[in-house]
Amino acid sequence: MNSASSMRPYSRKILIRMVIALLLATVLLLINADFVSGIYLNRQLTSAGLIINGGIFLLFLIGMIKLAMALTFYAGEERALREFVNKLDDGADDPISDTPPESIIARRFSAMERLYNNHSPINHNAMAASLVAAESTRSGTPRFINNILILGGVFGTIVSLSIALVGASDMLETAINSSGMGLVIHGMSTALTTTITAILCYVLHGYFFNALGDVQTRFLGQIEEVTTTRLMPMFQIEQKTIDYRIAELLRAMAEMIQRIDDGQSGVLSITERLETLIAGINSERGEVRQELADIRHLLRDGFRLPGNDLQENDAS
């Protein structure tokens, strides 16, 4: 049986890791601000490097924001699931009374209850498949960004090499052309910086994107486990379930019949005891009557009372 104690919060741990990683990255950038400025900002003959690196970093920020939103959502869902299981363990009549109605577990419980009230069969596999399909769309944007981040670095490398080739062609036109040589160096430098930016962003974003997939898989597994072990026995009626219930009913009836037989035996024993007691009482009454008659005769003889008067007194 699943319990709320086994459903430890996992999304919150990933969020804490994300905050720590971003803070560490920010601190490293601030510590090496001069070095980063020398590579990315100084001696830039064109704005290609700034545009491409800025675009890669912007995609990275959007992806991280989407990941943070998704992890926050699943943190709330995990909390709602724990509260729901606690209500089931406490035997509450309405386990979703304090659960947000838009939560996944509340919608699952309401759907199963509605199907049960309408006497419709519950297809657990269909519900699980539809939930997986719905939740897979939640990570669509992070998945897209995770796939194109490294391509952004490749794109920056290609553009930078094109700039370098333009500078090389200028050098070939004249024997000495310092501007052409500078453009070649600028193009090669931009190619390296865009590649570095894309790789670093891809590594960080990819780690938390995979962590989001783990969170989704773990949470959906908990939902299906609760559905299988706690909700299906409440709402699903199958042939095997009916057989088990009939067997339990027959067992209860057999116990009841045994109790009735034991009760009848007790009643018979009490009846026999009552008959014996009544017979004893009748016997004692006869003895008492005989003793009273003897006393009456003694009194009549001792006081020499007439028999008729005594009889009349006895009659009265």
Protein Blocks (a to p, Z undefined) as FASTA:
>chain_A
ZZfklmccfklmmmmmmmmmmmmmmmmmmmmmmmmmmmmmgopfbfklmmmmmmmmmmmm
mmmmmmmmmmmmmmmmmmmmmmmmmmmmnopablmlmgcfkbmklmmmmmmmmmmmnopa
cdfklmmmmmmmmmmmmmmmmmmmmmmmmmmmmmmmmmmmmmmmmmmmmmmmpmbdfklm
mmmmmmmmmmmmmmmmmmmmmmmmmmmmmmmmmmmmmmmmmmmmmmmmmmmmmmmccfkl
mmmmmmmmmmmmmmmmmmmmmmmmmmmmmmmmmmmmmmmmmmmmmmmmmmmmmmmmmmmm
mnopafklmmmmmmZZ
